[in-house]
Amino acid sequence: PRAQRLRISAPPTFARLVLVPALEDFSRSHPDIDIELVLSIPFLDNPAHSSAHADVAVRHGDPALLGGTVLMHDVLLPVAAPTLLQRLGPLRQPADLQGAPLLRTPVEPWAPWFRAAGLAWPEPELGPSLVDLGLVLEAALGGQGVALARPSLARRWLADASLVPLFALTAQPAQLYLQLPVAAGASSAALAFSRWLAGVGQAAVAAGQAALQR
């Protein structure tokens, strides 16, 4: 029988660390649906244009502005590679990050975590700046600096201690992964994927919290 075609649009880090590892589960349950995954690049794509050409669209942003359904209620906390921590020495409290190399990205500002920690610090202005959450994690794995990470995205490296949480203190991110509303009259394939996707986000958050506890 002819397969139903389904185009999914998602940001790179969500696609690579959350969606693609889970796709086999959806394909096994829906062998009649053929998935095409395209990337929505922050700061480069026109969100309205790329969403119009996708059956299901995932975005990263402010739910109040973009609408849709939040897929992952994440938290933020600083993490670093053990090799970097050996060079930096003990970090016993948040203020000890003064002078530590902090990885920067406009996608995930440090301000929310600084506020939660009671630090009246400005956004870091020095050090590597990367326009992708996945690249920030890769840089942290290489010992290039301390990353502000979401356990749902870093769960694999937290579980095997390639990345180590520095403090128990967490903060709420300024932006969240969310699913835009499925268009009226959407296919049964799009509706099925939309329902499945909500569970995938929840599972990633739960796995991240479990990795933190370990």
Secondary structure, DSSP 8 states (H G I E B T S, - for coil): ---EEEEEEE-HHHIIIIIHHHHHHHHHH-TTEEEEEEE--TTTS-HHHHHHT-SEEEEEE-HHHH-SEES----BEEEE-HHHHHHH----SGGGGTTS-B-B-TTS-SHHHHHHTT-------SS-B-SSHHHHHHHHHTTS-BEEE-HHHHHHHHHTTSSEE--S--B--SSEEEE----TT--HHHHHHHHHHHHHHHHHHHHHHHHHH-
